[in-house]
């Protein structure tokens, strides 16, 4: 009877997770490369921070809720929305398969929440500054966590990216719609996406990841479902008695499930072993298909390399032919240019000689005229003067 009840609860949890929560997505990786020490630390510390985030948000929200009247539907609804959307958003960010993606997305989400409560829309949402103080404290915590995991220039570059990305994708209301930041962070860091894909780790590491997610679901889902039911009841006509009865039934079911998980470690270990056995053929099939694809890829890569080599050789031949053709054209033009220079030189020499002969002729004529003017002009002038004097004497 108890096992039947457990299977019903387990079915309910699977339906809930498939319909509204991505935390139970099971992704199989045919690789068996274990996670690095840094990746394991990043996964563990990021999820520890998530637990701290949940606790502090809930405590702050409860303190804010106590400052309002229980009949203040608007502000009580705001408090519930903050708890629901903040915790759902962070758990989807922190419980990813990639430890680096979980850290970056959790960092961005915390920064966006802090910016929202520092903005005009968020700072006036509640009385007092409890939400602002909690957000700032959580941001300080994850900044310190990122600094301890990402060293030196990587931390400074990532912090610059987180601040810029959060400013470009701010939260405008309590829906806290999360924008994944891992791929933009890869582009900002100059990391190709195919180089950033990592293994899920060995089978024990993958099973540990699934166990963490199941634990999160068992802890968080009852609380979130309760808050959602309260929010619905607060804004609908459901009676308090009906709501209380429903929540009590849900609480008992959840406690039964948690008690079974806590008190039956052998069963859970056997379940994990059975899952490993059942999934092994699928993993082997994936391995075989991956090997076949790799062989096919190797053949295609060899064909591509041959085609590239052939195209390169043809390109070199074409360039050589073009070079020879250009050399012939240049030689022909040089020969024509030389012939034209020779012709012009001959023409210039001929013209110079003609001009020189003309100049010599002109010089001789002017010299003869000069001799005539020097020697014969005085004689002629004397003769004319003498003749004139003779005429006057007579």
C-alpha positions as MATLAB code, in Angstrom:
seq = 'XXXXXXXXXXXXXXXXXXXXXXXXXXXXXXXXXXXXXXXXXXXXXXXXXXXXXXXXXXXXXXXXXXXXXXXXXXXXXXXXXXXXXXXXXXXXXXXXXXXXXXXXXXXXXXXXXXXXXXXXXXXXXXXXXXXXXXXXXXXXXXXXXXXXXXXXXXXXXXXXXXXXXXXXXXXXXXXXXXXXXXXXXXXXXXXXXXXXXXXXXXXXXXXXXXXXXXXXXXXXXXXXXXXXXXXXXXXXXXXXXXXXXXXXXXXXXXXXXXXXXXXXXXXXXXXXXXXXXXXXXXXXXXXXXXXXXXXXXXXXXXXXXXXXXXXXXXXXXXXXXXXXXXXXXXXXXXXXXXXXXXXXXXXXXXXXXXXXXXXXXXXXXXXXXXXXXXXXXXXXXXXXXXXXXXXXXX';
ca = [
       0.000    0.000    0.000;
       2.783    2.370    0.903;
       4.706    1.524   -2.294;
       1.579    2.137   -4.356;
       1.216    5.519   -2.686;
       4.886    6.241   -3.374;
       4.538    5.426   -7.072;
       1.527    7.739   -7.313;
       3.539   10.539   -5.722;
       6.512    9.807   -7.983;
       4.246    9.933  -11.053;
       2.799   13.255   -9.884;
       6.285   14.691   -9.415;
       7.366   13.561  -12.895;
       4.259   15.121  -14.473;
       4.885   18.394  -12.646;
       8.523   18.444  -13.633;
       7.786   17.663  -17.305;
       5.014   20.257  -17.574;
       6.594   23.193  -15.802;
      10.139   22.470  -14.626;
      13.222   21.628  -16.616;
      15.186   20.330  -13.638;
      14.453   16.665  -14.343;
      15.580   16.672  -17.945;
      17.742   13.573  -18.366;
      20.457   14.052  -20.955;
      22.715   11.149  -21.837;
      26.306   11.698  -22.810;
      28.172    8.862  -24.432;
      31.488   10.215  -23.171;
      32.963    8.987  -19.938;
      35.403   11.836  -19.329;
      35.088   12.884  -15.688;
      34.498   16.483  -14.714;
      37.565   18.466  -13.710;
      38.179   19.474  -10.119;
      37.292   23.071  -10.938;
      34.026   22.008  -12.601;
      33.060   19.851   -9.631;
      33.802   22.700   -7.212;
      31.862   25.085   -9.423;
      28.818   22.779   -9.454;
      28.885   22.155   -5.691;
      29.477   25.782   -4.647;
      26.929   27.187   -7.109;
      24.252   24.845   -5.760;
      25.213   25.720   -2.189;
      24.758   29.362   -3.125;
      21.325   28.488   -4.554;
      20.285   27.087   -1.165;
      21.523   30.294    0.505;
      19.578   32.317   -2.069;
      16.352   30.411   -1.354;
      16.724   30.835    2.402;
      17.459   34.558    2.366;
      14.714   35.382   -0.137;
      12.154   33.452    1.886;
      13.202   35.087    5.174;
      13.140   38.574    3.683;
       9.792   37.933    1.966;
       8.247   36.673    5.206;
       9.478   39.782    7.034;
       7.956   42.009    4.358;
       4.706   40.031    4.419;
       4.427   40.595    8.202;
       4.483   44.383    7.690;
       1.235   44.261    5.677;
      -2.258   43.357    6.714;
      -3.287   39.833    5.775;
      -6.177   41.318    3.808;
      -3.833   43.495    1.723;
      -4.183   41.356   -1.378;
      -1.954   43.499   -3.615;
       1.193   43.564   -1.492;
       0.761   40.004   -0.233;
       0.524   38.914   -3.872;
       3.706   40.860   -4.666;
       5.511   39.032   -1.866;
       4.376   35.632   -3.158;
       5.345   36.545   -6.731;
       8.824   37.532   -5.573;
       9.351   34.220   -3.779;
       7.932   32.129   -6.629;
       9.700   33.793   -9.560;
      13.007   34.394   -7.763;
      13.367   30.792   -6.641;
      12.128   29.234   -9.876;
      14.432   31.496  -11.892;
      17.513   30.754   -9.841;
      16.946   27.019   -9.610;
      16.653   26.822  -13.427;
      19.925   28.797  -13.651;
      21.914   27.006  -10.943;
      20.918   23.389  -11.683;
      22.171   23.173  -15.270;
      24.312   20.353  -16.608;
      27.229   22.673  -17.347;
      28.787   24.022  -14.118;
      30.130   27.124  -15.890;
      26.742   27.914  -17.424;
      25.123   27.503  -13.992;
      27.570   29.951  -12.389;
      27.293   32.597  -15.123;
      23.484   32.424  -15.349;
      23.101   32.501  -11.530;
      25.443   35.493  -11.364;
      23.474   37.345  -14.037;
      20.121   36.476  -12.427;
      21.254   37.790   -9.019;
      22.629   40.964  -10.605;
      19.353   41.529  -12.498;
      17.328   41.103   -9.293;
      19.573   43.561   -7.429;
      19.250   46.092  -10.263;
      15.464   45.691  -10.214;
      15.158   46.478   -6.511;
      17.544   49.420   -6.929;
      15.408   50.841   -9.763;
      12.365   53.021   -9.243;
       9.939   50.192  -10.060;
      11.441   47.817   -7.495;
      12.431   50.240   -4.737;
       8.831   51.446   -4.330;
       7.296   47.962   -4.434;
       7.543   47.210   -0.694;
       7.823   49.192    2.503;
      11.332   49.426    3.925;
      14.534   48.287    2.271;
      14.582   44.589    3.184;
      14.350   43.429   -0.438;
      17.121   45.820   -1.517;
      19.395   44.729    1.343;
      18.820   41.031    0.631;
      19.502   41.451   -3.082;
      22.688   43.418   -2.416;
      23.856   40.806    0.111;
      23.214   37.951   -2.323;
      25.064   39.821   -5.080;
      28.067   40.257   -2.786;
      27.980   36.527   -2.008;
      27.965   35.415   -5.639;
      30.604   38.010   -6.580;
      32.893   36.491   -3.952;
      32.031   32.980   -5.164;
      32.820   33.863   -8.794;
      36.090   35.513   -7.755;
      37.174   32.349   -5.938;
      36.319   30.132   -8.945;
      37.354   32.365  -11.843;
      40.876   33.630  -11.399;
      42.506   36.888  -12.503;
      41.575   38.271  -15.907;
      38.822   35.690  -16.398;
      36.980   36.993  -13.313;
      37.408   40.663  -14.309;
      36.262   40.020  -17.876;
      33.295   37.933  -16.661;
      32.252   40.590  -14.132;
      32.337   43.226  -16.870;
      30.182   40.967  -19.056;
      27.672   40.272  -16.242;
      27.224   43.980  -15.532;
      26.797   44.836  -19.215;
      24.480   41.901  -19.987;
      22.301   42.617  -16.933;
      21.985   46.262  -17.945;
      20.971   45.217  -21.467;
      18.399   42.660  -20.182;
      16.943   44.168  -16.988;
      14.005   42.863  -14.991;
      11.098   45.261  -15.422;
       8.638   43.572  -13.053;
       8.274   40.645  -10.661;
       7.948   38.068  -13.435;
      11.782   37.898  -13.438;
      11.922   36.528  -16.981;
      15.393   34.967  -17.225;
      17.526   35.463  -20.347;
      20.221   32.756  -20.711;
      23.653   34.378  -20.702;
      26.038   31.451  -21.201;
      26.337   31.662  -25.004;
      26.846   35.455  -25.002;
      29.477   34.918  -22.292;
      31.273   32.425  -24.534;
      31.268   34.971  -27.373;
      32.482   37.705  -25.007;
      35.295   35.444  -23.783;
      36.317   34.426  -27.311;
      35.439   30.756  -26.746;
      33.900   28.755  -29.586;
      30.729   26.880  -28.656;
      32.100   23.540  -29.897;
      35.136   24.017  -27.638;
      32.933   24.804  -24.625;
      30.845   21.620  -24.810;
      31.897   19.414  -21.912;
      30.979   15.927  -20.794;
      28.366   15.271  -18.154;
      31.026   13.288  -16.371;
      31.185    9.665  -15.402;
      28.053    7.682  -14.608;
      28.373    8.282  -10.823;
      28.751   12.022  -11.441;
      25.727   12.051  -13.754;
      23.700   10.066  -11.219;
      24.814   12.499   -8.491;
      23.564   15.352  -10.647;
      20.192   13.637  -11.066;
      20.071   12.980   -7.315;
      20.698   16.669   -6.591;
      17.865   17.628   -8.914;
      15.499   15.122   -7.336;
      16.411   16.477   -3.917;
      15.745   20.017   -5.110;
      12.374   19.002   -6.518;
      11.391   17.289   -3.278;
      12.356   20.377   -1.245;
      11.289   23.247   -3.480;
       8.277   21.976   -5.380;
       5.971   21.678   -2.339;
       6.831   25.213   -1.210;
       6.419   26.735   -4.657;
       3.163   24.872   -5.269;
       1.912   26.105   -1.883;
       2.800   29.714   -2.723;
       1.112   29.426   -6.111;
      -1.990   27.972   -4.515;
      -2.003   30.806   -1.964;
      -1.644   33.331   -4.766;
      -4.550   31.760   -6.654;
      -6.708   31.559   -3.564;
      -5.885   35.150   -2.641;
      -7.033   36.385   -6.027;
     -10.006   34.067   -6.517;
     -13.150   32.974   -4.733;
     -11.749   29.725   -3.280;
     -12.685   29.354    0.361;
     -10.035   29.211    3.054;
     -11.211   25.795    4.251;
     -10.853   24.252    0.798;
      -7.459   25.789    0.355;
      -6.273   24.602    3.779;
      -7.483   21.070    3.125;
      -5.781   20.945   -0.254;
      -2.508   22.246    1.134;
      -2.623   19.820    4.053;
      -3.128   16.909    1.680;
      -0.303   18.090   -0.510;
       1.960   18.590    2.507;
       1.300   15.093    3.805;
       1.987   13.593    0.384;
       5.230   15.514    0.111;
       6.329   14.515    3.609;
       5.601   10.883    2.831;
       7.729   11.074   -0.272;
      10.596   12.787    1.573;
      10.381   10.278    4.403;
      10.524    7.365    1.981;
      13.579    8.813    0.204;
      15.341    9.540    3.515;
      14.610    6.173    5.112;
      15.213    3.918    2.134;
      18.770    4.613    0.955;
      19.167    0.986   -0.122;
      16.140    1.254   -2.377;
      17.407    4.505   -3.902;
      20.831    2.927   -4.454;
      19.211   -0.079   -6.123;
      17.090    2.284   -8.189;
      20.238    4.100   -9.347;
      21.907    0.780  -10.206;
      18.837   -0.390  -12.098;
      18.736    2.894  -13.988;
      22.395    2.438  -14.906;
      21.695   -1.127  -16.115;
      18.616   -0.089  -18.089;
      20.374    2.890  -19.634;
      23.568    1.011  -20.531;
      22.192   -0.461  -23.824;
      21.085    3.013  -24.815;
      24.523    4.385  -23.952;
      26.171    1.559  -25.941;
      23.897    2.309  -28.889;
      24.838    5.969  -28.687;
      28.522    4.968  -28.541;
      28.148    2.818  -31.656;
      26.309    5.520  -33.539;
      28.864    8.080  -32.434;
      31.726    5.864  -33.643;
      29.962    5.398  -36.984;
      29.471    9.130  -37.299;
      33.122    9.718  -36.427;
      34.207    7.251  -39.119;
      31.911    8.933  -41.616;
      33.237   12.309  -40.533;
      36.829   11.098  -40.959;
      36.061    9.995  -44.513;
      34.331   13.263  -45.308;
      37.228   15.188  -43.780;
      39.735   13.235  -45.930;
      37.638   13.930  -49.030;
      37.438   17.585  -48.064;
      41.206   17.756  -47.534;
      41.781   16.150  -50.962;
      39.377   18.602  -52.575;
      41.083   21.520  -50.834;
      44.520   20.267  -51.959;
      43.258   19.891  -55.530;
      41.693   23.339  -55.502;
      44.905   24.762  -54.018;
      47.003   23.155  -56.794;
      44.653   24.470  -59.471;
      44.769   27.903  -57.892;
      48.604   27.830  -57.872;
      48.644   26.755  -61.549;
      46.202   29.496  -62.480;
      48.280   32.095  -60.630;
      51.436   30.839  -62.391;
      49.730   31.076  -65.789;
      48.506   34.554  -65.020;
      51.981   35.546  -63.854;
      53.565   34.286  -67.074;
      50.942   36.042  -69.192;
      51.523   39.275  -67.287;
      55.315   38.840  -67.753;
      54.838   38.470  -71.538;
      52.618   41.527  -71.665;
      55.121   43.547  -69.627;
      58.034   42.419  -71.868;
      56.100   43.344  -75.020;
      55.151   46.734  -73.646;
      58.753   47.308  -72.513;
      60.029   46.520  -76.034;
      57.502   48.868  -77.625;
      58.395   51.536  -75.111;
      62.119   51.096  -75.900;
      61.423   51.414  -79.623;
      59.393   54.536  -79.029;
      62.214   55.996  -76.900;
      64.766   55.263  -79.658;
      62.566   56.894  -82.267;
      62.002   59.932  -80.133;
      65.751   60.162  -79.453;
      66.521   60.081  -83.194;
      63.903   62.712  -83.885;
      65.279   64.918  -81.109;
      68.867   64.508  -82.426;
      67.826   65.306  -85.974;
      65.939   68.379  -84.837;
      68.907   69.477  -82.702;
      71.321   69.151  -85.649;
      68.973   71.131  -87.910;
      68.705   73.844  -85.310;
      72.505   73.836  -84.839;
      73.124   74.239  -88.595;
      70.609   77.064  -88.717;
      72.329   78.700  -85.763;
      75.784   78.400  -87.382;
      74.482   79.879  -90.617;
      72.909   82.771  -88.769;
      76.153   83.306  -86.801;
      78.263   83.432  -90.032;
      75.916   85.930  -91.627;
      75.965   88.118  -88.537;
      79.809   87.858  -88.436;
      80.131   88.938  -92.088;
      77.825   91.837  -91.454;
      79.883   92.770  -88.397;
      83.150   92.701  -90.444;
      81.529   94.829  -93.113;
      80.295   97.274  -90.539;
      83.755   97.533  -88.876;
      85.990   97.797  -91.961;
      83.933   99.160  -94.824;
      81.565  101.522  -93.030;
      84.390  104.034  -92.038;
      85.873  103.957  -95.571;
      82.529  104.606  -97.144;
      81.778  107.352  -94.657;
      85.195  108.990  -95.298;
      84.738  108.800  -99.029;
      81.333  110.455  -98.801;
      82.623  113.192  -96.502;
      85.647  113.843  -98.759;
      83.491  114.019 -101.817;
      81.165  116.440 -100.101;
      84.104  118.627  -98.980;
      85.417  118.697 -102.554;
      82.101  119.847 -103.855;
      81.971  122.717 -101.333;
      85.564  123.784 -102.252;
      84.709  124.171 -105.897;
];
